[in-house]
Amino acid sequence: MNAPLKLDAATDKIVSVTLDPNTITSSNPDEVHEWRNAIYDLVEENRFRPARVDATGPFALHISIIGNYIVFDVRNPENFEPIAAHYLSLTPFRGLIRDYFRVRESYYDAIKSGSTYQIEAVDMGRRGLHNDAADLLRSRLDNKLEMDANTARRLFTLLCAIQPYATRIDERDSGLPTVLFVCSMNSVRSPMAAALARHLFPGKLIARSAGARSGVADGLVQAAMSPLGIDMSVHTPHTMDELVATHFDLVVTLSQEAREAVAERHLDAAEIEHWETEDPTVIEGNRDNRLAAYTQLRDGLMRRIGDRLEPLLLKGSHRN
């Protein structure tokens, strides 16, 4: 029998959860609201740590979907340096996920009918389902990610919320044109550019972003992009070392540091371009002045991306 799991409430916990906007996407505000509620519940109370690594928490968790796998990417919440990443097959959870939605609908119907007996019966079934899912999740992640039962229940709820709406585009197999935007730290310019490309050409390309080195997410990026309906709270900075794809139809560098890093890397790219862009983080003054610089960057990138990527899409991927 395994010894009881000992997790430190002060350090063994998740303090932020982000979702990969390339593989987990939805324009439905109700679906996004459900994701956010599940994330809030998970972050609010959890006990979690990666196994077999010498790292002290708390931790940031970045989630993506690659093919039939959920990827749990554990990172340092201060600088987003990678700590551990694990793939979890969705296949063993298919039945439980279907049951989750069936029980949820039954619960809503019971609430509408007002029958206390029905509500209690369905709620009991729902608790049993979550217990089974939590046990399976902990078993599948044994010796990879450690968590208590309540955390596993909340994590399963989040998986159910995001799984049905995920767009499983594996850039290694897709025939869509691929574009990579690179800046210094993947905090402001390149993530904004990639998000704008996906916003302007939804489902028509794969747009990725990376940094020459690792940075920290910038809150003013979310403030500048949210008026367009683009949620940048899901962004986690990445470096070029973490790229999955090996070929790009177009690579765009947005800083001199990125330009030099791309040149040294000899990426497999059909075209490489440098767009000189101002760094809004150097602007001083009050929040309104600084936000205006981010908004100006956004608008300039949007015009340039629209003009540049339209002919790229008409031409198609270089691999085809």
N, C-alpha and C positions, 0 to 999 in steps of 0.2 A: 504494500500500500504506500502511495506517495506521501511524503511529508506535507503538512499544510503549507500553502504558499505564503511567504512572508514578503509583503510589499510595503515600502515606506510611503506613508500618505503625503509626506512633504516633497519627495523627489520622484517616486515611481508613479508618474501620472502624465496624461496628455493635457497640454495647455492650449493647443490649437490644432484644428483640422482643416485641411484644404483639399479641394477636389480638382483633378486635372481637367481643364476646360476643353481639351482636345478630345477626350474620351467619355466625359460625363457632361452632357449638354442638354439643355431644355430652355425653350422660350416661354414655357407655361409658368406663370407666377405661382400657381398653387403647388406645382411640383417642386419649384425652388424653395418655397416656404416650408414644405415638408422636409426637404434636405436640411434646411437651416435649423428647424426644430430638433431633428435627430442629432445634428452636430452639437447644438447647445446642450442637450441632455447628456451627451457623452462627455463633453468637456466639463460640465458642471460637477460631475461626480464620477471618478474612475480610478482604478488602480492598474497600472500598466508599465511594462518595461520590456525592452528587447533582451533576449537570452543570449548567452555566450559572447557578449561584447563588453568591453571595459568602458562603460559610459555611465555617467550620472545624470539623472533627469533633473527637471522635467523635460518632456519631449514634444516635438511637433510631429503630426502624422499627415502625410500627403497620400491621397488615394487616387489611383487610376485604374482603368480597365484595359487590359491588353488581351485581345482574343477572348478566351473563356476564363481568363484569370483576373482576379482582383489583386492589385499590387499595393502592399502596405509599405510605404517608404517612410522610415523613421528618421527624423532629423533633429539637429540642435535648434531650438526655437529662437535663439539669438542671432545666429549667422547662417542657419539653414544648411550647415555642413552635413553631409550624409552620415548616418550612424549604422543603419541596417535596413535592408529591403527584402521582402519575402513575397512570393507569389502564392496565391491561394486559389485552387481550382473551384469554380462555381458548381461543377457537376454534382457533388454530393449534397448541395444545398438547394437544388432545383425544387424538389418536393416540398421542403420546408418553406421556401419562398412562396410557392403557389398556395400552400396552406395559410401562410401569413395573410395574404390578401383576401382569401376566402373567409378567414376568421374575422378580419377587420370589417369586411362588409356585413357579416352577420352581427357584429357588435353594433355597428351603426344602425342596422335595422332594428335591433333589440331596443336601442335607445329611443328610436322613433315610436315604437309600440308602447313604451313605458312600462313594460313588464319587468318587475324586479327579479323575478325568478329567471327569466330569459337572460337578462343582463348578467346576473351572477353566474349562470351556466356557461355563457359564452366567454366571460372574463376568466373563468377557471380554465377553459380550454386554451385561451390565449396565453395564460401564464405557463401552462404545461408545454405549449409550443415553444415559447421563449426559453424555457429550461432545456428542452431537447436541443434547440439550436445553439444555445450557449455551450452545452456539453460538447457538441460536435465541433464548434469553432475552436474551443480550447484544445480539443484532442488533435485537430488538424494543424494547429499552430504550436503544438507541444515542442519544447526545446527550441522554439524560434521566437515567439512573442508570448510573454507571460502576462496574464490578467486575471482578475477575480471574476466570479460568475456574473455579478451585476454589470461589470464593464462589458463582458461578452454579450449579454442580452442587449445592451444599448448599441454595441457595434453591429450586431445582427440587424437591429432595426434600421440603422443607417444603410447597411448593405441592401436591405429590401427597398429602401426609399430611392436609392440611386440606380440599382441594377436594371429595372425594366426600361429606363429611359436612356440608358447609355448607348452611345454610338460607337460601336466597336470597329474603329478604323485602325488597323495595324499598318503604320506607314511603311513597313518593310514589304508588304504585299500589295498595297493600294496602288492603283494606276493614276491617282489624282496628282496634279502638279504639287511639288513640295517646295516650300519657301522657308528659309531660316533667317531670322533677324538676330543680330548679335550686337550687344553694347558692352560696356565695361563690366557691370555687375548684375545684369538681368533684373534690375530693380525698377527701372522707369522706362527708358526709351524702347528697348527691344520687346518687353512684354506688352507695352501699349501698342506697338506696331503689329505684333502677331494677333492680338485681340481685335484690332481694327480690321485686319485682313479677313479674319473669320467672320466678323460682323458684316463686312461689305460683300463677301462672297461665300455665304453659308453653304456648306456641303460641296463646294466646288474645288477646294484645295485643302492641303494640310499646311498649316502655318505654325512653326515652332519658334521659340526664342531661347537664347542662352547668353551667358556672360563670359567674358574672358577670365573672370574670377567670380567668386561667390559674393553675393550681396544680401541685403535684407529688404523685405517688402516695404514699400513706401505708401503710407496712408493717403497722401495727396493724389496718387494715381487713381485710387478708388473714387475719390471726390471728383476728379476730372472726367472719369469715364462713365460714372453712374448716370449722368443726364442722357447718355445715349442708350441706356438700358444694358450696359456691359458691366458685369459684376467682376471686379478685379480682386475681391477679397479672397478668391480661391487661388490666387497666384502664389507659387513658391519659387523663389529664384533657383536657377539651375546653371551649371557651367557646361561648356562644350564637352567635357569628359563624360557627361551623363547622357549624351545624345544616343537615341536608339537607331535612328536612320543613318545610313552610310552614304547616301546620295541625295543631293538637292538640285532642283531645277534652277533655283536662284538663291544666292546668299547675299544678304544686304548687311553691311556693317554701318553702325550708327555712331561710332566714336573712333578716335585714332587708335586707342588701345585695342579695340576690337579688330580694327583693320590689320594691325600688326599681328595679333593673335591668330587670325584666320590665315594670313599669309604664311605664318610659320607652320600651321597645321596641315596644309595641303589637302583641304577638303575635296571630296569628289563632288564637284559642282559644275553644272553646265554653264552658269554665269555667276560672276561675283561683282557686286557693285558697292561703292561707298557713298553713303548719303551723309553729308556733314550736317549734324543737328546740334542745336544748343542743349546744354545740360541744365534743366530747370532747377536742379538742386542747389546750384550756386547762387541763385537769386536770393537776396536778403530782403528783410522787411516783414510786414505783418502777413497773416495767413492769406488774406485776399490777394496781396501782391504776388505771393509765391504760387497760389492756385492759378492766377492768371497766366503765369509762365507755363504751367502744366497744360492748361487749356489751349494755349497758343501752340504748344508742341503737338498736342492731339490733333488740332485742326490742320496743321501743316502736314503731319504724317498721313492723315486721312486723304487729303487731296493727292499726295504723291503716290500713295498705295493704290488708290483708285485708277490713276492714270497708268501706273506701271504694270499692275497685275492683270488688267483687262486683256491686253494682247498676249500675255503669258497663258491665260486660260484658253484663249482661242487656239493657241498653238498646241496646247496639251503637254503632257509630261514628256520629257526627253527619253524616258524609258520605253515609251509606247512605240 
